[in-house]
Amino acid sequence: MSLTPTATASLYAAHEHIVKLHTLYELEAISGLSSFTPCDREDILLNLDRRLDILGAYISDKQYLLGVRRAAMQLSR
Protein backbone atom coordinates (compact mmCIF):
# COMPACT_ATOMS: atom_id res chain seq x y z
CA MET A 1 0.00 0.00 0.00
CA SER A 2 1.35 3.42 -0.84
CA LEU A 3 1.58 6.19 1.69
CA THR A 4 -0.93 8.87 0.86
CA PRO A 5 -0.63 12.40 2.26
CA THR A 6 -3.46 11.63 4.67
CA ALA A 7 -1.78 8.44 5.92
CA THR A 8 1.58 10.13 6.44
CA ALA A 9 -0.09 13.03 8.26
CA SER A 10 -1.79 10.53 10.58
CA LEU A 11 1.50 8.73 11.27
CA TYR A 12 3.23 12.03 11.93
CA ALA A 13 0.49 13.14 14.32
CA ALA A 14 0.66 9.84 16.23
CA HIS A 15 4.46 9.74 16.47
CA GLU A 16 4.71 11.56 19.80
CA HIS A 17 2.12 9.26 21.38
CA ILE A 18 3.84 6.16 20.02
CA VAL A 19 7.15 7.25 21.56
CA LYS A 20 5.42 7.81 24.92
CA LEU A 21 3.86 4.34 24.78
CA HIS A 22 7.22 2.89 23.80
CA THR A 23 8.76 4.57 26.86
CA LEU A 24 6.07 3.20 29.17
CA TYR A 25 6.65 -0.32 27.85
CA GLU A 26 10.39 0.00 28.50
CA LEU A 27 9.77 1.19 32.06
CA GLU A 28 7.42 -1.71 32.71
CA ALA A 29 9.85 -4.23 31.22
CA ILE A 30 12.82 -2.94 33.20
CA SER A 31 10.91 -2.69 36.45
CA GLY A 32 9.39 -6.16 36.06
CA LEU A 33 5.82 -4.88 36.38
CA SER A 34 4.69 -6.19 33.00
CA SER A 35 3.49 -9.78 32.89
CA PHE A 36 4.22 -9.90 29.15
CA THR A 37 7.99 -9.52 29.43
CA PRO A 38 10.50 -12.29 30.02
CA CYS A 39 12.12 -12.42 33.46
CA ASP A 40 15.68 -12.98 32.25
CA ARG A 41 17.62 -9.71 32.13
CA GLU A 42 19.44 -10.67 28.91
CA ASP A 43 16.14 -11.44 27.17
CA ILE A 44 14.71 -8.11 28.31
CA LEU A 45 17.73 -6.19 26.99
CA LEU A 46 17.63 -8.04 23.67
CA ASN A 47 13.92 -7.26 23.32
CA LEU A 48 14.45 -3.59 24.21
CA ASP A 49 17.28 -3.29 21.67
CA ARG A 50 15.05 -4.76 18.95
CA ARG A 51 12.35 -2.26 19.83
CA LEU A 52 14.91 0.55 19.67
CA ASP A 53 15.86 -0.53 16.13
CA ILE A 54 12.24 -0.03 15.08
CA LEU A 55 12.60 3.72 15.60
CA GLY A 56 14.92 3.85 12.61
CA ALA A 57 16.36 7.31 11.92
CA TYR A 58 14.73 9.12 14.85
CA ILE A 59 17.99 9.81 16.69
CA SER A 60 16.49 12.20 19.26
CA ASP A 61 13.83 9.62 20.18
CA LYS A 62 16.50 6.94 20.55
CA GLN A 63 18.57 9.21 22.79
CA TYR A 64 15.50 9.97 24.91
CA LEU A 65 14.61 6.28 25.30
CA LEU A 66 18.19 5.32 26.12
CA GLY A 67 18.28 8.03 28.78
CA VAL A 68 15.04 6.78 30.30
CA ARG A 69 16.32 3.20 30.12
CA ARG A 70 19.58 4.12 31.86
CA ALA A 71 17.74 5.97 34.64
CA ALA A 72 15.27 3.10 35.15
CA MET A 73 18.07 0.53 35.31
CA GLN A 74 19.98 2.60 37.86
CA LEU A 75 16.88 2.89 40.02
CA SER A 76 16.02 -0.81 39.73
CA ARG A 77 19.35 -2.04 41.12
C-alpha positions in Angstrom: 0.0 0.0 0.0 1.3 3.4 -0.8 1.6 6.2 1.7 -0.9 8.9 0.9 -0.6 12.4 2.3 -3.5 11.6 4.7 -1.8 8.4 5.9 1.6 10.1 6.4 -0.1 13.0 8.3 -1.8 10.5 10.6 1.5 8.7 11.3 3.2 12.0 11.9 0.5 13.1 14.3 0.7 9.8 16.2 4.5 9.7 16.5 4.7 11.6 19.8 2.1 9.3 21.4 3.8 6.2 20.0 7.1 7.2 21.6 5.4 7.8 24.9 3.9 4.3 24.8 7.2 2.9 23.8 8.8 4.6 26.9 6.1 3.2 29.2 6.6 -0.3 27.8 10.4 0.0 28.5 9.8 1.2 32.1 7.4 -1.7 32.7 9.8 -4.2 31.2 12.8 -2.9 33.2 10.9 -2.7 36.5 9.4 -6.2 36.1 5.8 -4.9 36.4 4.7 -6.2 33.0 3.5 -9.8 32.9 4.2 -9.9 29.2 8.0 -9.5 29.4 10.5 -12.3 30.0 12.1 -12.4 33.5 15.7 -13.0 32.2 17.6 -9.7 32.1 19.4 -10.7 28.9 16.1 -11.4 27.2 14.7 -8.1 28.3 17.7 -6.2 27.0 17.6 -8.0 23.7 13.9 -7.3 23.3 14.5 -3.6 24.2 17.3 -3.3 21.7 15.1 -4.8 19.0 12.3 -2.3 19.8 14.9 0.5 19.7 15.9 -0.5 16.1 12.2 0.0 15.1 12.6 3.7 15.6 14.9 3.9 12.6 16.4 7.3 11.9 14.7 9.1 14.9 18.0 9.8 16.7 16.5 12.2 19.3 13.8 9.6 20.2 16.5 6.9 20.5 18.6 9.2 22.8 15.5 10.0 24.9 14.6 6.3 25.3 18.2 5.3 26.1 18.3 8.0 28.8 15.0 6.8 30.3 16.3 3.2 30.1 19.6 4.1 31.9 17.7 6.0 34.6 15.3 3.1 35.2 18.1 0.5 35.3 20.0 2.6 37.9 16.9 2.9 40.0 16.0 -0.8 39.7 19.3 -2.0 41.1 
